Amino acid sequence: MTDVDQARQALGARLRELRIAAGMSGARLADFAGWPASKVSKIEHGRQLPTEQDLTDWCQLTDSDLALPDLIATVRNVNAAYLEWRRVIADGHAHRQRQSIELESVTRLVRGYDPLIPTGLLQTRDYAEAILSRCIEFAGGANDLAEAVEMRMRRQSVLRDGVHRFHFLIGEPALYTGVGDDSVRRAQLEHLLDLMTLTRVVIGIVPKTAEFLYTTTNFVIYDRRRVHVETVTAQLTITQPGELVQYERTFTALTERALYGDHARTMIRTAAEHSSTP
């Protein structure tokens, strides 16, 4: 199930709450709205996304007009959020890196979590090349590896220029993920230690023994305006205020589970020693 599926189900559950609070059956609501009898059930179970007119009718019939603006914002967010990877990479992986440069240049605070690999802004050239090479092989699109790597390296200037601030959380398993050979992984880990000396960059490691929080994928929060989430088949752009709050809550909870400073450095050095072991 993708985040979009979950968003549809959450929207349906909210609409069901409004209907029940109004003391109205699904069949009665459908009859008053002039809909097929099955439409209410499909919407409430997330199998059909309502239109804005559907939401307007629903709120009028359940006397819940005050809920309408937030419901409409949710539907617009779901419609805009789902971008198939083939659309994202249609102009090449380098183009996507350029889009990231533009977004990061106007963002004051970038916060991100990744359970499997250090995020792109923290990657060495060799590590980035190995990651992007696998992405091109798996997802397809233009084979513009060299340019894509160069763009990813250019993105990293924001770590040292301007007034940007960064707070990244990395899952401990990401320190051991097989990317490239041992020398590539070891150099990546040493690079993380170097980046931890930058005053504007905070890096925390979420231990593999940390208490379970919730099913969490990678995500990046740009100020308090939007969140990007990458799934196997899509990039989601989250802008709905209620969902942004949830990602803020998730990031805060993960920071409480993360280790910083010397504790984080010890974990990274231990992983580096593991990469050096024959």
C-alpha positions as CSV (number, residue, x, y, z in Angstrom):
1,M,0.0,0.0,0.0
2,T,1.4,3.4,-1.0
3,D,1.0,6.7,0.9
4,V,-1.6,7.7,-1.7
5,D,-3.7,4.6,-0.9
6,Q,-3.4,5.4,2.8
7,A,-4.4,9.0,2.1
8,R,-7.5,7.8,0.3
9,Q,-8.4,5.6,3.1
10,A,-7.9,8.3,5.7
11,L,-10.1,10.7,3.7
12,G,-12.8,8.0,3.4
13,A,-12.7,7.4,7.1
14,R,-13.1,11.1,7.8
15,L,-16.1,11.3,5.5
16,R,-17.6,8.2,7.1
17,E,-17.3,10.0,10.5
18,L,-19.1,13.0,9.2
19,R,-21.9,10.8,7.8
20,I,-22.3,8.9,11.0
21,A,-22.3,12.1,13.1
22,A,-25.1,13.3,11.0
23,G,-27.1,10.1,11.7
24,M,-27.3,9.3,8.0
25,S,-27.0,5.9,6.4
26,G,-24.8,5.4,3.3
27,A,-27.8,4.5,1.3
28,R,-29.7,7.6,2.3
29,L,-26.7,9.8,1.5
30,A,-26.4,8.3,-1.9
31,D,-30.1,8.7,-2.5
32,F,-30.1,12.4,-1.5
33,A,-27.0,13.0,-3.6
34,G,-28.3,11.2,-6.6
35,W,-25.4,8.7,-6.7
36,P,-25.3,5.0,-7.3
37,A,-25.8,3.1,-4.0
38,S,-22.2,1.7,-4.1
39,K,-20.5,5.1,-4.5
40,V,-20.6,6.0,-0.7
41,S,-19.0,2.7,0.2
42,K,-16.3,3.0,-2.4
43,I,-15.4,6.5,-1.2
44,E,-15.4,5.6,2.5
45,H,-13.2,2.5,1.9
46,G,-10.7,4.5,-0.2
47,R,-11.5,2.7,-3.5
48,Q,-12.7,5.8,-5.2
49,L,-11.4,9.4,-4.8
50,P,-14.2,11.9,-4.5
51,T,-14.3,15.0,-6.7
52,E,-14.5,18.4,-5.1
53,Q,-18.2,18.5,-6.1
54,D,-18.7,15.2,-4.3
55,L,-17.2,16.7,-1.2
56,T,-19.4,19.8,-1.4
57,D,-22.5,17.6,-1.7
58,W,-21.3,15.4,1.2
59,C,-20.7,18.3,3.5
60,Q,-24.0,20.0,2.6
61,L,-26.0,16.8,3.2
62,T,-24.3,16.0,6.5
63,D,-24.3,19.6,7.7
64,S,-20.5,19.8,8.0
65,D,-19.7,22.7,5.7
66,L,-16.9,23.8,8.1
67,A,-14.9,20.7,7.2
68,L,-15.1,21.3,3.4
69,P,-11.9,23.5,2.9
70,D,-9.6,20.9,4.6
71,L,-11.3,18.0,2.7
72,I,-10.8,19.8,-0.7
73,A,-7.2,20.5,0.2
74,T,-6.7,16.8,0.9
75,V,-8.2,15.8,-2.4
76,R,-6.0,18.3,-4.3
77,N,-3.0,17.0,-2.5
78,V,-3.7,13.4,-3.3
79,N,-4.2,14.3,-7.0
80,A,-1.0,16.3,-7.1
81,A,1.1,14.0,-5.0
82,Y,1.4,11.0,-7.1
83,L,4.0,11.4,-9.8
84,E,5.0,8.2,-11.6
85,W,8.8,7.8,-11.7
86,R,8.7,7.6,-15.5
87,R,7.3,11.1,-15.6
88,V,9.9,12.3,-13.0
89,I,12.8,10.9,-15.0
90,A,11.4,11.4,-18.5
91,D,14.0,14.2,-19.0
92,G,16.8,12.2,-17.4
93,H,18.1,11.7,-13.9
94,A,20.3,14.8,-14.2
95,H,17.1,16.9,-14.7
96,R,15.7,15.6,-11.5
97,Q,18.9,16.5,-9.7
98,R,18.6,20.1,-11.1
99,Q,15.1,20.3,-9.7
100,S,16.5,19.4,-6.3
101,I,19.1,22.1,-6.6
102,E,16.3,24.7,-7.2
103,L,14.2,23.5,-4.3
104,E,17.1,23.2,-1.8
105,S,18.4,26.7,-2.8
106,V,15.2,28.3,-1.5
107,T,14.8,26.2,1.6
108,R,16.2,27.4,4.9
109,L,15.8,24.1,6.9
110,V,16.1,20.7,5.3
111,R,15.3,17.7,7.5
112,G,15.4,14.1,6.2
113,Y,15.3,10.5,7.3
114,D,16.5,7.4,5.4
115,P,16.6,3.9,6.8
116,L,18.7,2.4,4.0
117,I,21.2,4.8,2.6
118,P,22.6,8.3,3.5
119,T,20.6,10.9,1.6
120,G,22.0,12.3,-1.7
121,L,23.3,15.5,-0.1
122,L,25.6,13.4,2.1
123,Q,27.0,11.1,-0.6
124,T,30.5,10.9,-1.9
125,R,31.0,10.9,-5.7
126,D,31.7,7.2,-5.9
127,Y,28.8,6.3,-3.6
128,A,26.4,8.5,-5.6
129,E,27.6,7.0,-8.9
130,A,26.9,3.5,-7.5
131,I,23.4,4.6,-6.3
132,L,22.4,6.4,-9.5
133,S,23.8,3.6,-11.7
134,R,21.4,1.2,-9.9
135,C,18.5,3.6,-10.1
136,I,19.0,4.0,-13.9
137,E,19.3,0.2,-14.3
138,F,16.1,-0.4,-12.2
139,A,13.8,2.5,-13.1
140,G,14.9,3.1,-16.7
141,G,15.0,6.5,-18.3
142,A,17.8,8.3,-20.0
143,N,21.3,6.9,-19.3
144,D,22.8,10.2,-18.2
145,L,24.8,8.8,-15.3
146,A,27.9,11.1,-15.6
147,E,25.8,14.2,-15.8
148,A,23.4,13.0,-13.0
149,V,26.4,12.4,-10.7
150,E,27.8,15.8,-11.5
151,M,24.5,17.5,-10.6
152,R,24.3,15.6,-7.4
153,M,27.7,16.8,-6.4
154,R,26.8,20.3,-7.4
155,R,23.7,20.1,-5.1
156,Q,26.0,19.7,-2.1
157,S,27.3,23.2,-2.3
158,V,24.3,24.2,-0.1
159,L,25.9,22.4,2.8
160,R,28.5,25.1,3.0
161,D,27.0,28.2,1.3
162,G,24.2,30.5,2.2
163,V,22.1,30.3,5.4
164,H,20.7,26.8,5.0
165,R,20.5,24.4,7.9
166,F,20.3,20.6,7.7
167,H,19.2,17.8,10.1
168,F,19.6,14.3,8.8
169,L,18.7,11.0,10.4
170,I,20.1,7.8,9.1
171,G,19.0,4.3,10.1
172,E,21.9,2.2,11.5
173,P,21.3,-0.4,8.8
174,A,22.2,2.3,6.2
175,L,25.8,2.2,7.5
176,Y,26.0,-1.4,6.3
177,T,24.0,-1.3,3.1
178,G,25.9,-2.9,0.2
179,V,26.7,0.0,-2.2
180,G,29.8,-0.4,-4.3
181,D,32.8,-2.2,-2.9
182,D,34.3,-2.0,0.6
183,S,36.4,1.0,-0.3
184,V,33.4,2.9,-1.5
185,R,31.4,2.2,1.6
186,R,34.3,3.0,3.9
187,A,35.0,6.3,2.2
188,Q,31.3,7.2,2.5
189,L,31.3,6.5,6.2
190,E,34.5,8.7,6.6
191,H,32.7,11.4,4.7
192,L,29.8,11.3,7.1
193,L,32.3,11.9,10.0
194,D,33.8,14.9,8.1
195,L,30.3,16.4,7.5
196,M,29.5,16.1,11.2
197,T,32.1,18.9,11.8
198,L,30.0,21.4,9.8
199,T,28.1,23.7,12.2
200,R,25.1,23.9,9.9
201,V,24.8,20.1,9.5
202,V,23.4,17.8,12.2
203,I,23.5,14.0,11.6
204,G,21.9,11.5,13.9
205,I,21.9,7.7,13.7
206,V,18.8,5.8,14.6
207,P,20.0,2.5,16.2
208,K,18.6,-0.7,14.8
209,T,17.5,-1.5,18.4
210,A,15.4,1.7,18.7
211,E,11.9,1.3,19.9
212,F,9.4,0.8,17.0
213,L,7.6,4.0,16.1
214,Y,5.5,3.3,13.0
215,T,6.0,2.0,9.4
216,T,8.3,4.7,8.1
217,T,9.9,5.2,4.7
218,N,12.4,7.7,3.6
219,F,11.3,11.3,3.5
220,V,12.6,14.9,3.3
221,I,10.9,17.9,4.9
222,Y,11.5,21.3,3.2
223,D,10.9,24.0,5.8
224,R,7.3,23.5,6.8
225,R,6.0,23.8,3.3
226,R,6.3,20.3,1.7
227,V,7.6,16.8,2.1
228,H,9.0,14.5,-0.5
229,V,8.6,10.7,-0.1
230,E,10.1,8.2,-2.5
231,T,8.4,4.8,-3.1
232,V,9.2,2.0,-5.5
233,T,7.0,3.5,-8.2
234,A,6.4,7.1,-7.3
235,Q,7.6,10.3,-5.8
236,L,5.0,11.8,-3.5
237,T,4.8,15.5,-2.8
238,I,3.0,16.2,0.5
239,T,1.6,19.7,1.0
240,Q,-1.6,19.2,2.9
241,P,-1.2,20.8,6.4
242,G,-2.6,17.9,8.4
243,E,-0.1,15.5,6.7
244,L,2.8,17.9,7.1
245,V,2.1,17.8,10.9
246,Q,2.3,14.0,10.9
247,Y,5.7,14.1,9.2
248,E,6.9,16.7,11.7
249,R,5.7,14.4,14.5
250,T,7.4,11.4,12.9
251,F,10.7,13.3,12.5
252,T,10.6,14.6,16.1
253,A,10.0,11.1,17.4
254,L,12.9,9.7,15.4
255,T,15.2,12.4,16.7
256,E,14.3,11.2,20.2
257,R,15.5,7.7,19.3
258,A,18.6,8.8,17.4
259,L,22.2,9.0,18.8
260,Y,24.3,12.1,18.1
261,G,27.8,13.3,18.7
262,D,30.4,10.8,20.0
263,H,27.8,8.1,20.2
264,A,26.9,8.5,16.5
265,R,30.6,8.7,15.5
266,T,31.3,5.5,17.3
267,M,28.6,3.7,15.4
268,I,29.9,5.1,12.1
269,R,33.5,4.1,12.9
270,T,32.3,0.6,13.9
271,A,30.6,0.2,10.5
272,A,33.8,1.5,8.8
273,E,35.9,-1.1,10.6
274,H,33.4,-3.8,9.4
275,S,33.9,-2.6,5.8
276,S,37.7,-3.1,6.3
277,T,37.3,-6.6,7.6
278,P,38.4,-9.3,5.1
